């Protein structure tokens, strides 16, 4: 902080802001912000986010349905997987998948205690990109399972029983009745998880996968411009996060149309009801 003294001797504090501080090196920041290396890392980050979220949503839906199964074995197995992947830090899971070849040098497919159909080298199959997908996707699936399960349980059970009495199949009940109503519960936390996933991909740098942060690290390890490169990467994260937040807003508004319309209709009916106040003055006691 720089202190400027006025004519009357009073101390007027003046902060040396972001623009005037030369150590931020904004010319370097904006120069690397539009560079091809960071943009390529950004594209890898977006691909990693999209694929990991897709894997997480699929795994989450399957685990949520498994936990609602009528028998005891399937829900117990699903609950164990949720406990495992949600309890172990995602950073540790990324390291585990990155070094899976130390435990299983070759990954084989075949009949247990029987013939082996084929096998492949673990280092060839589990690349840094694949290890990142497995670590992020399975961890996300554990959280998505609870989000999807909460959305499914929010739907009145009487609607499922009525559809069953009409002879509808379970798949049609789930896809046409339960899921459309559960989406207004599932969408908001899923949007938050997507934004969180975008930022969590920065942990993949431990696997030497050249996403956005690791691309910036490679640059500043050569030119020693650490702060400007970190600021440039942060600006890309903020930009994409803002776009995702805007998309989340419109998606939530789309799935809440029925709720908003029903609320407006209810208020109009109350306003037209006999004896209801028509002006703010009449509404007061």
C-alpha positions in Angstrom: 0.0 0.0 0.0 1.3 3.5 -0.9 0.4 6.4 1.4 -0.1 9.8 -0.3 0.0 12.9 2.0 -2.2 15.8 1.1 -1.6 19.5 1.5 -3.1 19.6 5.0 -0.8 16.9 6.2 -3.5 14.2 6.3 -2.5 10.7 5.2 -4.6 9.6 2.2 -4.2 5.8 1.6 -3.9 4.9 -2.0 -3.7 1.2 -3.0 -1.5 0.2 -5.8 -4.1 -1.5 -7.9 -4.1 -4.3 -10.4 -3.6 -2.0 -13.3 -0.7 0.1 -12.0 1.3 -2.7 -10.4 4.0 -3.6 -13.0 4.7 -7.0 -11.5 1.5 -8.4 -12.9 2.9 -7.9 -16.4 -0.5 -7.5 -18.1 1.1 -7.4 -21.5 2.5 -10.9 -20.9 -0.9 -12.0 -19.5 -2.8 -11.0 -22.6 -0.1 -12.2 -24.9 -0.3 -15.7 -23.5 -4.1 -15.6 -23.0 -4.6 -15.7 -26.8 -1.7 -18.1 -27.4 -2.2 -21.4 -29.2 -0.6 -23.4 -26.4 -3.1 -22.2 -23.8 -6.0 -22.4 -26.2 -5.1 -26.0 -27.0 -4.9 -26.8 -23.3 -8.4 -25.2 -22.9 -9.8 -27.4 -25.6 -8.4 -30.5 -23.8 -9.9 -29.2 -20.5 -13.3 -28.8 -22.2 -13.1 -32.3 -23.7 -12.1 -33.7 -20.3 -14.9 -31.9 -18.6 -17.6 -33.1 -21.1 -16.5 -36.7 -21.2 -16.0 -37.0 -17.4 -19.4 -35.4 -16.8 -21.0 -37.8 -19.3 -19.4 -40.8 -17.6 -20.4 -39.4 -14.2 -24.0 -38.9 -15.2 -24.3 -42.4 -16.7 -22.7 -44.0 -13.7 -24.7 -41.9 -11.3 -28.0 -42.8 -12.9 -27.1 -46.5 -12.8 -26.0 -46.4 -9.2 -29.2 -44.4 -8.2 -31.4 -47.0 -9.9 -29.4 -49.8 -8.3 -29.9 -48.2 -4.9 -33.7 -48.2 -5.4 -33.8 -51.8 -6.5 -36.1 -54.1 -4.5 -33.6 -56.7 -3.5 -30.8 -56.3 -0.9 -27.7 -57.3 -2.9 -27.8 -54.7 -5.6 -28.5 -51.7 -3.4 -25.8 -52.8 -1.0 -23.2 -53.1 -3.8 -24.2 -49.7 -5.2 -24.0 -48.1 -1.7 -20.5 -49.6 -1.3 -19.3 -48.1 -4.6 -20.7 -44.7 -3.7 -19.0 -44.9 -0.3 -15.7 -45.9 -1.9 -15.5 -43.3 -4.7 -17.0 -40.5 -2.7 -14.7 -41.2 0.3 -11.4 -41.4 -1.4 -10.0 -37.9 -2.5 -10.2 -37.4 -6.3 -6.5 -36.5 -6.3 -5.7 -40.0 -4.8 -7.9 -41.7 -7.4 -6.1 -39.9 -10.2 -2.8 -41.2 -8.9 -4.2 -44.7 -8.5 -5.4 -44.9 -12.0 -2.2 -43.3 -13.3 -0.1 -46.0 -11.6 -2.5 -48.9 -12.2 0.2 -50.7 -14.2 2.2 -51.2 -11.0 -0.6 -53.5 -9.7 -1.9 -55.0 -13.0 0.8 -54.9 -15.7 -1.6 -56.5 -18.1 -5.4 -56.2 -18.1 -7.1 -59.4 -19.3 -10.7 -60.2 -20.3 -11.9 -63.7 -19.9 -13.9 -66.1 -17.7 -13.0 -66.1 -14.0 -10.8 -69.1 -13.2 -11.2 -70.1 -16.9 -9.9 -69.2 -20.3 -8.6 -65.8 -21.2 -9.9 -64.2 -24.3 -7.4 -61.4 -24.8 -5.1 -59.1 -22.7 -3.4 -55.8 -23.2 -0.6 -53.9 -21.6 -1.9 -51.6 -18.9 0.4 -48.7 -19.9 -1.0 -48.9 -23.4 -4.7 -49.0 -22.3 -4.6 -46.7 -19.4 -3.1 -43.5 -20.9 -3.0 -40.3 -18.9 -6.2 -39.2 -20.7 -7.9 -42.5 -19.8 -6.7 -42.3 -16.2 -8.1 -38.8 -16.0 -11.5 -39.9 -17.3 -11.7 -42.9 -14.9 -10.6 -40.9 -11.9 -12.9 -37.9 -12.6 -15.8 -39.8 -14.0 -16.1 -42.5 -11.3 -15.7 -39.9 -8.6 -18.4 -37.7 -10.2 -20.7 -40.7 -10.6 -20.7 -41.2 -6.8 -21.9 -37.7 -6.3 -24.4 -37.8 -9.2 -25.9 -40.9 -7.9 -27.1 -39.1 -4.8 -28.3 -36.2 -6.8 -30.3 -38.4 -9.2 -31.6 -40.5 -6.3 -32.9 -37.4 -4.5 -34.6 -36.3 -7.7 -36.3 -39.7 -8.2 -37.5 -39.8 -4.6 -39.0 -36.3 -4.9 -41.6 -37.6 -7.3 -44.8 -38.7 -5.6 -44.9 -42.5 -5.4 -48.6 -42.5 -6.2 -47.9 -41.5 -9.8 -45.7 -44.5 -10.3 -48.3 -46.8 -8.7 -51.0 -45.3 -11.0 -48.9 -45.8 -14.1 -48.2 -49.4 -13.0 -51.9 -50.0 -12.6 -52.5 -48.7 -16.1 -50.0 -51.3 -17.4 -47.1 -49.1 -18.3 -43.7 -50.7 -18.3 -41.0 -49.6 -15.8 -38.8 -48.0 -18.4 -41.7 -46.0 -19.8 -42.7 -44.9 -16.2 -39.2 -43.8 -15.6 -38.6 -42.0 -18.9 -42.0 -40.4 -19.3 -43.3 -39.7 -15.8 -40.6 -39.8 -13.1 -37.6 -38.3 -14.8 -39.3 -35.3 -16.4 -40.6 -34.3 -12.9 -37.3 -35.1 -11.2 -35.3 -32.9 -13.6 -36.1 -29.7 -11.8 -34.5 -31.2 -8.7 -31.6 -32.8 -10.7 -30.6 -29.9 -13.0 -29.4 -27.2 -10.5 -26.9 -29.4 -8.6 -25.8 -31.0 -11.9 -25.0 -27.6 -13.2 -22.9 -26.9 -10.1 -21.1 -30.2 -10.5 -20.3 -29.4 -14.1 -18.7 -26.1 -13.1 -16.9 -27.8 -10.3 -15.7 -30.5 -12.7 -14.2 -27.8 -15.0 -12.1 -26.6 -12.1 -11.3 -30.1 -10.8 -9.7 -31.0 -14.2 -6.7 -28.9 -13.0 -5.7 -31.8 -10.8 -5.0 -33.8 -13.9 -1.8 -32.0 -14.2 -0.4 -34.6 -11.7 -0.7 -37.1 -14.6 1.2 -34.8 -17.0 -1.8 -34.5 -19.2 -1.5 -31.1 -21.0 -4.8 -29.6 -20.1 -5.1 -25.8 -19.4 -3.2 -25.6 -16.1 -0.4 -28.0 -17.1 0.0 -26.2 -20.4 0.5 -23.0 -18.4 3.0 -24.8 -16.1 5.0 -25.9 -19.1 5.3 -22.4 -20.3 6.2 -20.7 -17.1 8.7 -23.4 -16.3 10.6 -22.2 -19.4 10.2 -18.4 -19.3 9.7 -18.0 -15.5 6.6 -15.9 -15.9 4.7 -17.8 -13.2 2.2 -15.1 -12.1 1.2 -13.9 -15.6 0.7 -17.4 -16.9 -1.4 -18.4 -13.8 -3.5 -15.2 -14.4 -4.0 -16.1 -18.0 -5.2 -19.6 -17.2 -7.5 -18.2 -14.4 -9.1 -15.8 -17.0 -9.9 -18.8 -19.2 -11.4 -20.6 -16.2 -13.5 -17.6 -15.3 -14.7 -17.1 -18.8 -15.8 -20.7 -19.3 -17.4 -20.8 -15.9 -19.4 -17.7 -16.7 -20.7 -19.3 -19.9 -21.6 -22.5 -18.1 -23.5 -20.5 -15.4 -25.5 -18.7 -18.0 -26.3 -22.0 -19.7 -27.4 -23.4 -16.4 -29.7 -20.5 -15.8 -31.6 -21.0 -19.1 -31.8 -24.8 -18.6 -33.3 -24.3 -15.1 -35.8 -21.8 -16.5 -36.8 -24.3 -19.2 -37.5 -27.1 -16.7 -39.3 -24.7 -14.2 -41.7 -23.4 -16.8 -44.5 -25.6 -15.5 -43.9 -24.6 -11.9 -43.9 -20.8 -12.8 -47.0 -21.1 -15.0 -48.9 -23.0 -12.3 -47.9 -20.4 -9.7 -49.1 -17.6 -11.9 -52.4 -19.4 -12.7 -53.0 -20.0 -9.0 -52.4 -16.3 -8.2 -54.8 -15.2 -10.9 -57.5 -17.6 -9.7 -57.1 -16.3 -6.1 -57.4 -12.7 -7.4 -60.6 -13.5 -9.3 -62.1 -15.4 -6.4 -65.2 -13.7 -4.8 -64.3 -11.6 -1.8 -60.6 -11.4 -2.7 -59.1 -7.9 -2.5 -58.6 -6.2 -5.9 -56.4 -3.4 -4.8 -53.4 -3.1 -2.4 -55.5 -0.8 -0.1 -58.2 -3.5 0.2 -55.6 -6.1 1.0 -54.5 -4.3 4.1 -56.2 -5.0 7.4 
